[in-house]
Amino acid sequence: MAKASAYHILVKTKEEALKLKQQLDKGANFQKLAKQYSTCPSKKKGGDLGEFQRGDMVKAFDDVVFKKSLYEVHGPVKTKFGYHLIKTVYRS
């Protein structure tokens, strides 16, 4: 089974996600922004979701984690939870 580890920032609006993405593109610290703005409980760990398997997350999230390039911030990705900025740190 494919496994991965990712960080994310979850916000309510696409606009907010785009603003955060601009900050990240300019070199802002992902974990600090996650702690400050994310609405997910993972914000306590800087957005760290730990290791999970393909299928553990909703499809739109999974597609980014298992198909897009590592170490880059992808998004905003819309799910039923809101808008995610996703950074995958490894996958097998």
N, C-alpha and C positions, 0 to 999 in steps of 0.2 A: 504493500500500500504506500502510495506517495505521501510524504510528510513534508511539512514546511514550518517555518517560524516567521512571524511578521509583526510589525508595529502598525498601529493605525490611530488616526484621529477621527472621531465621529462627531459631526455637528448637524444641526437641524436644516440649514439652508445651503444651497449650492453657492450662493454669494459668499457666505462665511468660509466655505471650503476653498473657494478660489482666492480669497484674501490671504488665508493661511498658506496656500500653495505658493503665492507670490513671495511671502516672507521666507518660506523654505528654499525657494529658488535663489534667493539672495543670501542664503547661508545660515538662516535661523536654525536653532537646535530643535530637532524633531521632538525629543522627549520633553523639553521644556514647554513647547507649544501644546503637546498632548496633555500634560499636567494642568495647563492653564485653561484650555478650551474644550477638550473632549468631553462628551456626555456619557461615555462608556466607563464602567467601573475599572477597566484596564488603565485609565488615566493615572491611577495611583502609581503604576509601574512605568509611567512614561509612554503608555500605549502598547506595552509589550503583551502580546496575546499568547506567548509561549509557543510550544510545538503543538501542531494539530494535523489531522489527516485530511486528505481530499474528501470532500463531502461533509465535513464537520461544520463548515460555514455555508452561508447562502451562496447560490451559484455565481452571482455577479462578483462576489468577493473572491470566491475560489478561482474564478477565471483569471483574475488579476494575479493572485498569489502564485498560481501554478503555470501561467503562460507568459507573463510579462517579465521584463528584465529585473534582476536583483539590484538592491541598493538604491534604486531610483524611487522617487515618490510618484505614485500613480493616482489619478483621480482628478476631480471628484467622481466617485463611484456611488450611484444611487442604489440603496436597498430599502427594505421596509423599515429599517432602523433610522435612516437619514442618509447623510452624505459622508463617505469615507475618503480619507487620504491614506494610502496604503504603501508601506515600505517593507518589502520581503527581504529578510536577511539570509535565509538559506532554504533550500528544498532538496529532497532526494527522490 
